[in-house]
Amino acid sequence: MAGLRIHSVLVTGANRGIGLGLVQHFLGMPNPPQWVFASCRAPTGQRAQELQHLTSKHRNLVIIPLEVTDPASIKAAAARVGEHLGGSGLTLLINNAGTAKGNSLDNETLEDMTQIYTTNTIGPLLMGQAFLPLLKKAAQGSPGSALSCSRAAIINMSSYAGSITDVYVWEYGEVPSYRCSKAALNMLTKCQSLRYKEDGVLCVALHPGWVQTDMGSAGPHKPPLTVDESVRGMLKVLSSLSEKDTGTFLNWEGKIIPW
């Protein structure tokens, strides 16, 4: 993590679970970002109390209202972040917000499939579009031309469950809507890496592990990883990412996951 020098970061779905863990760790870095933007749907709601509490301790933390399924909300968030940044750009965009339904293949529905795909895949697409100008500005203002998370990057929080090759933990849950949305997110990440490379933006799909969060613990089996273990591992991975890694699918330990 020592190699991670981030001027600004935006984390979606930051009010709980992995998103909140990321925000806490960014704030606790020896050289924390000048700006940590934590976005969630209901910043003043009960589920965001811990995030609200952090703002009283950290002047560099800004809570941004954001609904990733609403294009107008995304545009408003990008404008708000731009105002705070002034003339500088956004170094790191972490598309962490996600949702899942524990459906089987037999009882999957159009409504659930659409909702999950909209949140998990279309949301990161629209976020990338809206925040690209700020990411480009960060890349242009960074010394050197090599891709890295300290220059400008989009990190899409994917899942091993989206691996078509391995179909991870199928025996614990079929969840086809979630699996399909994450497989599609992986393709989106690859597309973003090809398109945004010319703008100096690194793009990676990252599997945080099977983590003890509300979503990860919804089934009968206890996930093996704590939020703290997952986030520490992911930040170490982010610090080591370079040009060769853009467009890849990695886990929280930096290992390549098969598509």
C-alpha positions as CSV (number, residue, x, y, z in Angstrom):
1,M,0.0,0.0,0.0
2,A,3.0,2.2,0.4
3,G,3.1,2.9,-3.4
4,L,-0.5,4.2,-3.4
5,R,-0.5,8.0,-3.7
6,I,-4.0,9.1,-4.4
7,H,-5.2,12.7,-4.6
8,S,-8.9,11.9,-4.7
9,V,-11.1,8.8,-4.6
10,L,-14.8,8.2,-5.0
11,V,-16.4,5.0,-3.6
12,T,-20.0,4.1,-4.5
13,G,-22.1,2.1,-2.1
14,A,-20.0,3.5,0.7
15,N,-22.4,3.4,3.6
16,R,-21.8,-0.2,4.6
17,G,-19.8,-3.4,4.0
18,I,-16.8,-3.3,1.6
19,G,-17.6,0.3,0.5
20,L,-17.5,1.6,4.1
21,G,-14.4,-0.5,4.8
22,L,-12.6,1.1,1.8
23,V,-13.5,4.6,2.9
24,Q,-12.2,3.9,6.5
25,H,-8.9,2.5,5.1
26,F,-8.4,5.4,2.7
27,L,-9.0,7.9,5.6
28,G,-6.5,5.9,7.8
29,M,-3.7,5.9,5.3
30,P,-0.3,7.5,6.4
31,N,-0.8,9.9,3.4
32,P,-4.6,9.9,3.0
33,P,-6.2,11.3,-0.2
34,Q,-7.0,15.0,-0.1
35,W,-10.5,14.1,-1.0
36,V,-12.5,11.0,-0.2
37,F,-15.9,11.0,-1.7
38,A,-18.3,8.5,-0.2
39,S,-21.5,8.0,-2.1
40,C,-24.7,6.2,-1.2
41,R,-28.4,6.4,-1.9
42,A,-29.6,7.8,1.4
43,P,-26.7,9.8,3.1
44,T,-28.9,11.0,5.9
45,G,-30.6,7.6,6.5
46,Q,-30.1,5.1,9.3
47,R,-27.9,2.8,7.2
48,A,-25.4,5.7,6.7
49,Q,-25.0,6.6,10.4
50,E,-21.4,5.2,10.6
51,L,-20.5,7.2,7.5
52,Q,-22.0,10.3,8.9
53,H,-20.0,9.8,12.1
54,L,-16.8,9.7,10.1
55,T,-17.4,13.1,8.6
56,S,-17.1,14.7,12.0
57,K,-13.6,13.3,12.3
58,H,-12.3,13.7,8.8
59,R,-12.5,17.1,6.9
60,N,-11.4,15.4,3.7
61,L,-14.5,13.1,3.7
62,V,-17.4,14.3,1.6
63,I,-20.7,12.3,1.4
64,I,-22.3,12.4,-2.0
65,P,-25.9,11.4,-2.6
66,L,-26.0,9.0,-5.5
67,E,-28.3,6.4,-7.0
68,V,-26.3,4.5,-9.6
69,T,-29.4,3.4,-11.5
70,D,-30.4,7.1,-12.1
71,P,-28.5,9.0,-14.9
72,A,-29.6,12.3,-13.5
73,S,-28.3,11.4,-10.0
74,I,-25.0,10.3,-11.5
75,K,-24.6,13.6,-13.5
76,A,-25.4,15.6,-10.4
77,A,-22.9,13.7,-8.4
78,A,-20.2,14.2,-11.0
79,A,-20.9,18.0,-11.0
80,R,-20.7,18.1,-7.2
81,V,-17.4,16.2,-7.1
82,G,-16.1,18.5,-9.8
83,E,-16.9,21.5,-7.7
84,H,-15.0,20.1,-4.7
85,L,-12.0,19.2,-6.8
86,G,-11.8,22.7,-8.4
87,G,-9.2,22.5,-11.1
88,S,-7.9,19.0,-10.3
89,G,-9.2,15.7,-11.5
90,L,-10.5,12.5,-9.8
91,T,-7.7,10.0,-9.3
92,L,-9.7,6.8,-8.5
93,L,-13.3,5.7,-9.2
94,I,-14.3,2.6,-7.3
95,N,-17.7,1.2,-8.6
96,N,-18.5,-0.8,-5.5
97,A,-22.3,-0.4,-5.3
98,G,-24.0,-3.7,-6.1
99,T,-27.0,-5.8,-5.3
100,A,-28.1,-9.5,-5.5
101,K,-31.2,-11.6,-5.2
102,G,-31.0,-15.2,-4.0
103,N,-33.0,-16.7,-6.9
104,S,-32.5,-20.0,-8.6
105,L,-32.6,-20.4,-12.3
106,D,-36.1,-21.8,-12.1
107,N,-37.6,-18.8,-10.2
108,E,-35.5,-16.0,-11.8
109,T,-37.8,-13.1,-13.0
110,L,-37.6,-10.4,-15.5
111,E,-38.0,-7.7,-12.8
112,D,-35.1,-9.1,-10.7
113,M,-32.9,-9.7,-13.7
114,T,-33.4,-6.1,-14.9
115,Q,-32.9,-4.6,-11.4
116,I,-29.6,-6.5,-10.8
117,Y,-28.2,-5.8,-14.3
118,T,-29.1,-2.1,-14.0
119,T,-27.3,-1.7,-10.7
120,N,-24.4,-4.0,-11.2
121,T,-23.5,-3.4,-14.9
122,I,-25.3,-0.3,-16.3
123,G,-24.5,1.7,-13.2
124,P,-20.7,1.3,-13.7
125,L,-21.1,2.1,-17.4
126,L,-22.9,5.4,-16.7
127,M,-20.4,6.2,-13.9
128,G,-17.5,5.8,-16.2
129,Q,-19.1,8.0,-18.8
130,A,-20.0,10.8,-16.3
131,F,-16.7,10.8,-14.5
132,L,-14.3,10.3,-17.5
133,P,-13.7,14.1,-17.8
134,L,-12.5,14.2,-14.2
135,L,-10.4,11.1,-14.6
136,K,-8.8,12.4,-17.7
137,K,-8.0,15.6,-15.9
138,A,-6.3,13.6,-13.2
139,A,-4.3,11.6,-15.8
140,Q,-3.2,14.8,-17.6
141,G,-2.1,16.4,-14.4
142,S,0.0,13.4,-13.3
143,P,3.7,13.1,-13.9
144,G,4.7,10.4,-16.4
145,S,2.5,8.5,-18.8
146,A,2.4,5.0,-17.2
147,L,-1.0,3.7,-16.1
148,S,-1.5,3.3,-12.4
149,C,-4.1,3.8,-9.6
150,S,-2.0,6.8,-8.5
151,R,-2.6,8.5,-11.9
152,A,-6.2,7.7,-12.9
153,A,-8.2,4.4,-12.6
154,I,-11.6,2.8,-12.6
155,I,-11.9,-0.2,-10.4
156,N,-15.1,-2.2,-11.0
157,M,-16.0,-4.4,-8.0
158,S,-16.8,-7.7,-9.7
159,S,-17.2,-11.2,-8.3
160,Y,-15.7,-14.7,-8.9
161,A,-19.4,-15.7,-9.3
162,G,-19.2,-14.0,-12.7
163,S,-16.5,-16.4,-14.0
164,I,-17.9,-18.4,-16.8
165,T,-15.0,-20.8,-16.6
166,D,-15.3,-21.7,-13.0
167,V,-18.9,-20.8,-12.0
168,Y,-17.6,-20.2,-8.4
169,V,-19.7,-21.6,-5.5
170,W,-22.6,-22.8,-7.7
171,E,-23.4,-25.4,-5.0
172,Y,-24.0,-22.6,-2.5
173,G,-26.3,-20.5,-4.7
174,E,-27.3,-20.4,-8.4
175,V,-28.1,-16.6,-8.4
176,P,-28.2,-16.3,-12.2
177,S,-29.1,-12.6,-12.3
178,Y,-26.0,-11.8,-10.1
179,R,-23.7,-14.1,-12.0
180,C,-24.8,-12.7,-15.4
181,S,-24.5,-9.1,-14.2
182,K,-20.9,-9.6,-13.0
183,A,-19.9,-11.5,-16.2
184,A,-21.3,-8.5,-18.1
185,L,-19.4,-6.1,-15.8
186,N,-16.2,-8.0,-16.6
187,M,-16.8,-7.4,-20.3
188,L,-17.6,-3.7,-19.6
189,T,-14.3,-3.4,-17.8
190,K,-12.4,-4.9,-20.8
191,C,-14.2,-2.4,-23.1
192,Q,-13.4,0.5,-20.8
193,S,-9.7,-0.6,-20.6
194,L,-9.5,-0.5,-24.4
195,R,-11.3,2.8,-24.8
196,Y,-9.9,4.7,-21.8
197,K,-6.3,3.7,-22.2
198,E,-5.8,6.6,-24.6
199,D,-7.0,8.9,-21.9
200,G,-4.5,7.5,-19.4
201,V,-7.1,5.7,-17.3
202,L,-6.4,2.2,-16.0
203,C,-9.4,-0.2,-15.7
204,V,-9.6,-3.4,-13.7
205,A,-12.3,-5.8,-12.5
206,L,-11.6,-6.8,-8.9
207,H,-13.1,-9.7,-6.9
208,P,-13.0,-8.8,-3.2
209,G,-13.3,-12.3,-2.0
210,W,-16.3,-13.9,-0.3
211,V,-16.7,-11.4,2.4
212,Q,-18.7,-11.2,5.7
213,T,-21.1,-8.4,4.7
214,D,-24.9,-8.2,4.7
215,M,-25.0,-9.4,1.1
216,G,-22.2,-12.0,1.4
217,S,-23.7,-13.5,4.5
218,A,-27.2,-13.7,3.2
219,G,-27.0,-17.5,2.6
220,P,-26.5,-20.4,5.1
221,H,-22.7,-20.5,4.7
222,K,-20.4,-18.1,6.5
223,P,-18.0,-16.2,4.2
224,P,-14.3,-16.8,5.0
225,L,-13.1,-13.2,4.8
226,T,-13.7,-10.2,7.0
227,V,-14.2,-6.8,5.4
228,D,-10.9,-5.6,6.9
229,E,-8.9,-8.6,5.4
230,S,-10.5,-8.0,2.0
231,V,-9.9,-4.3,1.9
232,R,-6.3,-4.6,3.1
233,G,-5.7,-7.1,0.4
234,M,-7.4,-5.0,-2.3
235,L,-5.5,-1.8,-1.4
236,K,-2.2,-3.7,-1.7
237,V,-3.3,-4.9,-5.1
238,L,-4.3,-1.4,-6.2
239,S,-0.8,-0.1,-5.2
240,S,0.9,-2.6,-7.5
241,L,-1.3,-2.3,-10.6
242,S,0.4,-1.0,-13.8
243,E,-0.1,-0.8,-17.5
244,K,0.1,-4.6,-17.9
245,D,-2.9,-5.1,-15.6
246,T,-5.4,-2.9,-17.3
247,G,-8.4,-4.9,-18.6
248,T,-7.7,-7.8,-16.3
249,F,-9.9,-9.7,-13.8
250,L,-8.1,-10.1,-10.4
251,N,-8.9,-11.1,-6.9
252,W,-8.2,-9.4,-3.6
253,E,-4.8,-11.1,-3.5
254,G,-3.8,-10.0,-7.0
255,K,-4.3,-13.4,-8.7
256,I,-5.8,-13.6,-12.1
257,I,-9.3,-15.1,-12.2
258,P,-10.4,-16.9,-15.4
259,W,-13.1,-15.3,-17.4
